[in-house]
Amino acid sequence: MNKLIVSPSPHAHTQENVPRLMYGVIISMLPAFAVSIYFFGMGMIIVTAVSIFSCIAFEYLIQKYMLKVKPTHLDGSAFLTGLLLAFCLPANIPFWMIMIGAIVAIGIGKMTFGGLGNNIFNPALVGRVFLFVSFPAAMTSYPEPGQWLTYMDAVTGATPLGILKEGIGNHTATELVGQAPGYMDLFIGKMMGSAGEVAAIALLLGLGYMLVRRIITWHIPVSILGTVAVFTGFLWLINPQQFADPLFHLLTGGLMLGAIYMATDYVTSPMTKKGMLIYGVLIGILTVIIRILGAYPEGVQFAILIMNAFVPLLNKYFKPRRFGKEVQHG
């Protein structure tokens, strides 16, 4: 006899599930991945392959032999973490460092908190920041574009933000921006930087795809990018000799990657639209503060991790409307 099991309401019917959402994000990253291969060649392929394989393997091993639970390594989340981690790394970083970053991202950033859905911080950023603090020389040695067949022996150079940060005491911001690649090169990704963060046009295409598919909403990326544009624009208008213009800040560093892919992570971002907007604005403000006043040329990864810690507080004060609650009109 077949039993009919009825669960409490509300009942929601949807085709979305974890693999579908994760692989949707992965598909949106393919344009940026293709552009990165075009500029960094074999290095990008090696870094990405090692990162993805390591994240999937470590998630399987931890769940199978340490946590003694059914492995979920093929649901797309480990694949996505590996791809995001690879996008945060230089295309010439040694493979063993990538593996360390992967085990930190999966083991500490994700599994320590109980796995997907329970982690407080974005796992890929946890791995990236750990490598940045542990191996600063390797994490700030960026290969020049166009070295397709080289890997660890690639010629390196400074990022546009690095040029600005290091030279601002001796040169004006206008002169330093002139030493960096032109705005068109910044837009298409022809510059030094982490492997997957250099092509603004490809990242924006990915954003458009996710918005059309309704994988994410516009609130977080637009609030981050808009806040950075407003604050850097205000500083630039006050003193253009000391501060770079907002377009330069938008197109350089990991801002686009962080705003579109890192900050919008389902688990570590707020649930409501109001919470998302506040979250995005505060990430933008922190990013500008770190870039302008901090010791590091880039600040978006630290800003996102800091705000990840405040997401439970935002969710507490900006709760979604309860299902079935009557809306007061008039």
C-alpha positions in Angstrom: 0.0 0.0 0.0 1.4 3.4 -1.0 1.4 6.0 1.7 0.7 9.6 1.0 3.0 11.8 3.1 1.8 15.4 3.6 4.3 17.9 5.0 3.4 21.2 6.6 2.9 24.3 4.4 4.2 26.3 2.6 4.7 24.1 -0.4 6.9 25.6 -3.1 7.4 24.0 -6.5 10.4 24.9 -8.5 12.9 23.4 -10.9 15.9 25.0 -9.2 18.2 22.8 -7.2 21.9 23.1 -6.0 23.5 21.5 -9.1 21.3 23.6 -11.5 22.2 26.9 -9.7 25.9 26.1 -9.3 26.4 25.0 -12.9 24.4 28.1 -14.0 27.0 30.3 -12.3 29.8 28.2 -13.8 28.4 28.7 -17.3 28.3 32.5 -16.7 32.0 32.4 -15.9 33.0 30.8 -19.3 33.5 34.1 -21.1 35.9 35.3 -18.4 37.6 31.9 -18.5 38.0 32.1 -22.3 39.5 35.6 -22.1 41.9 34.6 -19.4 43.1 31.7 -21.5 43.6 34.1 -24.4 45.8 36.4 -22.3 47.6 33.9 -20.0 47.4 30.6 -22.0 48.8 27.5 -20.4 49.2 29.1 -17.0 45.5 29.7 -16.7 44.6 26.2 -17.8 47.0 24.6 -15.3 45.9 26.8 -12.4 42.2 26.2 -13.1 42.5 22.5 -13.6 44.6 22.0 -10.4 42.2 24.2 -8.4 39.0 22.6 -9.5 40.4 19.0 -9.1 41.8 19.8 -5.7 38.6 21.3 -4.4 36.5 18.4 -5.6 39.0 15.8 -4.2 39.4 17.4 -0.8 35.6 17.8 -0.4 35.2 14.1 -1.2 38.0 12.9 1.1 36.8 15.1 4.0 33.2 14.0 3.8 34.0 10.4 3.1 36.7 9.7 5.7 36.5 12.5 8.3 32.9 13.5 8.5 31.6 10.0 7.6 28.7 11.5 5.5 27.5 11.0 2.0 29.9 13.0 -0.3 28.4 15.9 -2.2 31.5 16.7 -4.2 29.7 16.5 -7.5 26.8 18.9 -6.8 28.7 21.7 -8.5 29.6 23.7 -5.3 33.1 22.3 -5.0 33.7 22.8 -8.8 32.5 26.4 -8.5 34.7 27.1 -5.4 37.7 25.7 -7.4 36.9 27.9 -10.4 36.5 31.0 -8.3 39.7 30.3 -6.4 41.6 29.9 -9.7 40.1 33.3 -10.8 41.6 34.9 -7.7 45.2 33.6 -8.3 48.0 34.7 -10.6 48.4 32.4 -13.7 52.0 31.5 -12.7 51.5 30.4 -9.1 53.0 27.0 -8.2 50.6 24.1 -8.2 51.3 23.1 -4.6 50.2 26.5 -3.4 47.0 26.1 -5.3 46.4 22.8 -3.5 47.0 24.5 -0.1 44.5 27.2 -1.1 42.0 24.5 -2.1 42.2 22.6 1.1 41.9 25.8 3.2 38.9 26.9 1.1 37.1 23.5 1.4 38.4 22.3 4.7 38.3 25.5 6.7 36.1 27.8 4.7 33.4 25.3 4.1 33.5 21.9 5.9 34.5 23.3 9.3 31.1 25.0 9.4 29.2 22.0 8.3 29.4 22.1 4.5 27.3 23.9 1.9 24.6 26.1 3.4 26.4 26.5 6.8 29.6 28.3 6.0 29.8 31.9 7.2 32.6 33.1 4.8 33.0 32.7 1.1 35.2 29.6 0.8 37.1 30.7 -2.3 38.0 34.0 -0.6 39.1 32.2 2.5 41.6 30.2 0.4 42.7 33.3 -1.5 43.3 35.4 1.6 45.2 32.6 3.3 47.5 32.3 0.3 47.9 36.1 0.1 48.9 36.3 3.8 51.1 33.1 3.7 52.8 33.6 0.3 52.7 37.4 -0.5 55.5 37.3 -3.0 53.9 34.6 -5.1 50.5 36.1 -4.8 51.7 39.5 -6.1 53.8 38.3 -9.0 51.5 38.7 -11.9 52.5 37.5 -15.4 52.3 39.9 -18.3 49.6 39.0 -20.9 50.5 37.2 -24.1 52.8 34.5 -22.7 50.7 31.6 -23.8 53.2 28.7 -23.5 54.8 29.7 -20.2 53.8 28.9 -16.7 56.0 29.5 -13.7 58.8 31.2 -15.6 56.6 33.9 -17.0 57.7 37.6 -17.1 55.8 39.4 -14.3 54.8 43.0 -13.7 52.8 45.3 -11.5 49.0 45.6 -11.6 47.4 49.0 -12.3 46.4 49.3 -8.7 49.9 48.4 -7.6 51.3 51.1 -9.9 48.9 53.6 -8.3 49.6 52.6 -4.7 53.4 52.4 -5.0 53.9 55.6 -6.9 51.3 58.0 -5.4 53.9 59.6 -3.1 56.2 60.6 -5.9 53.8 61.2 -8.8 50.3 62.5 -9.3 47.4 60.1 -9.8 47.0 61.4 -13.3 50.6 60.5 -14.2 50.3 57.0 -12.6 47.0 56.2 -14.4 48.8 57.2 -17.6 51.5 54.6 -16.8 48.9 51.8 -16.5 47.2 50.2 -19.5 44.6 52.3 -21.3 40.9 52.1 -20.4 40.2 49.9 -23.4 42.9 47.4 -22.4 41.5 47.5 -18.9 38.0 46.8 -20.2 39.0 43.8 -22.3 41.5 42.4 -19.8 44.9 43.2 -21.3 46.7 43.9 -18.0 48.5 42.2 -15.1 46.3 40.8 -12.4 44.8 37.6 -11.1 43.8 35.2 -13.8 40.1 35.6 -13.9 39.6 39.2 -12.7 41.1 41.1 -15.6 38.4 41.1 -18.2 35.6 43.5 -17.1 33.6 43.0 -20.3 33.6 39.2 -19.9 32.6 39.5 -16.2 29.7 41.8 -17.2 28.5 39.3 -19.8 28.4 36.7 -17.0 26.4 39.2 -14.8 23.9 39.7 -17.6 23.5 35.9 -18.1 22.9 35.4 -14.3 20.4 38.2 -14.2 18.5 36.9 -17.2 18.5 33.4 -15.7 17.5 34.9 -12.3 20.4 33.2 -10.6 21.1 36.4 -8.7 19.4 39.8 -8.5 21.0 43.2 -9.3 21.0 44.5 -5.7 24.4 43.4 -4.5 26.6 43.9 -7.6 25.0 47.3 -8.5 25.2 48.6 -4.9 28.9 47.6 -4.7 29.9 49.1 -8.0 27.7 52.1 -7.6 29.1 52.9 -4.2 32.7 52.6 -5.3 31.9 54.8 -8.3 30.3 57.5 -6.2 32.9 57.6 -3.4 36.0 57.4 -5.8 34.3 60.0 -8.0 33.8 62.3 -5.0 37.5 62.0 -4.0 38.6 62.5 -7.6 36.6 65.7 -8.0 38.1 67.0 -4.8 41.7 66.3 -5.7 42.3 64.6 -9.1 46.1 64.9 -8.5 45.9 62.5 -5.5 43.0 60.2 -6.4 42.3 58.2 -9.5 39.0 58.6 -11.4 36.1 56.2 -10.7 36.3 54.4 -14.1 39.9 53.4 -13.2 38.8 51.9 -9.9 35.9 50.1 -11.5 38.0 48.4 -14.2 41.0 47.4 -12.1 41.7 44.8 -9.4 39.2 42.2 -8.3 36.2 44.6 -7.9 34.1 43.2 -10.8 34.9 39.6 -9.8 34.1 40.2 -6.2 30.9 42.2 -6.8 29.5 39.8 -9.3 30.5 36.4 -8.1 32.0 36.5 -4.5 29.6 38.9 -2.7 26.5 37.3 -4.3 27.2 33.9 -2.9 23.8 32.5 -1.7 25.0 31.3 1.7 27.1 34.3 2.7 24.9 37.1 1.5 21.7 38.6 3.1 18.3 37.2 2.3 16.3 40.4 1.8 16.7 43.1 -0.8 17.1 45.8 1.8 19.8 43.7 3.5 21.5 43.1 0.1 21.6 46.9 -0.6 23.1 47.7 2.8 25.5 44.8 2.5 26.6 46.0 -1.0 27.0 49.7 0.0 29.2 48.7 3.0 31.4 46.5 0.9 31.8 49.3 -1.5 32.8 51.8 1.2 35.2 49.3 2.9 36.8 48.6 -0.5 37.5 52.3 -1.2 38.8 52.8 2.4 41.2 49.9 2.0 42.3 51.0 -1.4 42.9 54.6 -0.5 44.1 54.4 3.1 45.2 50.8 3.6 48.5 49.2 3.0 47.2 46.9 0.2 46.4 48.2 -3.3 43.3 46.0 -3.4 40.6 45.7 -0.8 37.5 44.0 -2.2 38.3 40.5 -0.9 38.8 41.8 2.7 35.7 44.0 2.5 33.6 41.0 1.4 34.9 38.7 4.2 34.3 41.5 6.8 30.7 41.9 5.6 30.2 38.1 5.5 30.6 38.2 9.3 27.8 40.8 9.5 25.3 38.9 7.3 23.6 37.2 10.3 23.0 40.6 11.9 21.6 42.0 8.6 19.3 38.9 8.3 18.1 39.5 11.9 17.1 43.1 11.3 15.9 42.7 7.7 13.8 39.6 7.8 11.8 38.4 4.8 8.1 38.7 5.0 6.6 35.5 6.5 4.8 33.3 4.0 1.0 34.0 4.1 1.4 37.2 6.2 -1.3 39.7 5.3 0.0 42.9 3.7 -1.4 46.1 5.0 -2.5 48.5 2.3 -3.4 52.2 2.4 
